[in-house]
Amino acid sequence: MQKIEFIAEVAERTGISKKEARRVVDAMLDVVSERLQAGEKVVLTGFGTFEVRERQARQGVNPKTRERMTIEATKTPGFSASNSLKLLVRQGKSE
């Protein structure tokens, strides 16, 4: 599902216009992004948790030259699904 399809589904289920649904979805994504940028967790009970994960520096290999190199430590966004979402996916139910 693409973002535009997601917005259309939200509009249909809530009875608001697609324009208003786009504003709501964009605002939600902005809030999640801003909180992650600030290093905070975003917990959506019953859905999951967005958080910043730190990846350690590690050794890698340049595929062109086969030369060993150090890959720097980085921060990356991560998502952990809640148990109820995992169960829903395993059972193949949609609500």
C-alpha positions as CSV (number, residue, x, y, z in Angstrom):
1,M,0.0,0.0,0.0
2,Q,1.3,3.4,-1.0
3,K,0.9,6.6,1.1
4,I,-1.8,7.9,-1.3
5,E,-3.8,4.7,-0.9
6,F,-3.3,4.8,2.9
7,I,-4.7,8.4,2.9
8,A,-7.7,7.4,0.9
9,E,-8.4,4.5,3.3
10,V,-8.2,6.8,6.3
11,A,-10.5,9.3,4.6
12,E,-13.0,6.6,3.8
13,R,-13.0,5.0,7.3
14,T,-13.2,8.4,9.2
15,G,-15.6,10.2,6.8
16,I,-13.3,13.1,6.3
17,S,-12.0,14.5,3.0
18,K,-8.8,13.1,1.4
19,K,-7.3,16.6,1.8
20,E,-8.0,16.6,5.6
21,A,-6.8,12.9,5.9
22,R,-3.6,13.9,4.1
23,R,-3.1,16.7,6.7
24,V,-3.7,14.2,9.6
25,V,-1.4,11.5,8.2
26,D,1.4,14.1,7.4
27,A,1.1,15.6,10.9
28,M,1.3,12.1,12.5
29,L,4.4,11.3,10.4
30,D,6.0,14.7,11.3
31,V,5.4,14.1,15.0
32,V,7.0,10.7,14.8
33,S,10.0,12.0,12.8
34,E,10.6,15.0,15.1
35,R,10.4,12.9,18.3
36,L,12.9,10.3,16.8
37,Q,15.2,13.2,15.7
38,A,15.1,14.4,19.4
39,G,16.1,10.8,20.5
40,E,12.8,10.0,22.0
41,K,10.7,6.8,21.7
42,V,7.2,6.9,20.2
43,V,4.9,4.2,21.6
44,L,1.6,3.6,19.9
45,T,-0.1,1.1,22.2
46,G,-1.5,-1.8,20.3
47,F,0.6,-1.0,17.2
48,G,4.2,-0.8,18.1
49,T,7.2,1.4,19.1
50,F,9.4,3.6,16.9
51,E,12.8,4.3,18.3
52,V,16.3,5.3,17.4
53,R,18.8,2.5,17.3
54,E,22.5,2.9,17.4
55,R,24.6,0.7,15.2
56,Q,28.2,0.1,16.4
57,A,31.2,0.8,14.2
58,R,32.2,-2.4,12.3
59,Q,34.6,-3.7,9.8
60,G,33.5,-4.1,6.2
61,V,34.9,-4.8,2.8
62,N,34.8,-2.5,-0.3
63,P,33.3,-4.8,-2.9
64,K,35.2,-3.2,-5.8
65,T,38.7,-3.3,-4.3
66,R,38.2,-6.0,-1.6
67,E,40.0,-3.6,0.7
68,R,39.0,-3.8,4.4
69,M,37.4,-0.6,5.8
70,T,35.8,0.7,9.0
71,I,32.1,1.5,8.7
72,E,31.3,4.3,11.2
73,A,28.8,4.0,14.0
74,T,25.4,5.4,13.0
75,K,21.9,6.0,14.3
76,T,19.0,4.5,12.4
77,P,15.2,4.5,13.0
78,G,13.7,1.2,14.1
79,F,10.2,-0.2,14.7
80,S,9.1,-3.0,17.0
81,A,5.6,-4.3,16.4
82,S,3.4,-4.8,19.5
83,N,2.4,-8.3,20.5
84,S,-1.2,-7.7,19.4
85,L,-0.1,-6.5,15.9
86,K,2.2,-9.6,15.6
87,L,-0.7,-11.8,16.6
88,L,-3.0,-10.1,14.1
89,V,-0.5,-10.6,11.3
90,R,0.1,-14.3,12.2
91,Q,-3.6,-15.0,12.2
92,G,-4.2,-13.2,9.0
93,K,-7.1,-11.2,10.4
94,S,-7.9,-7.6,9.4
95,E,-10.0,-5.2,11.4
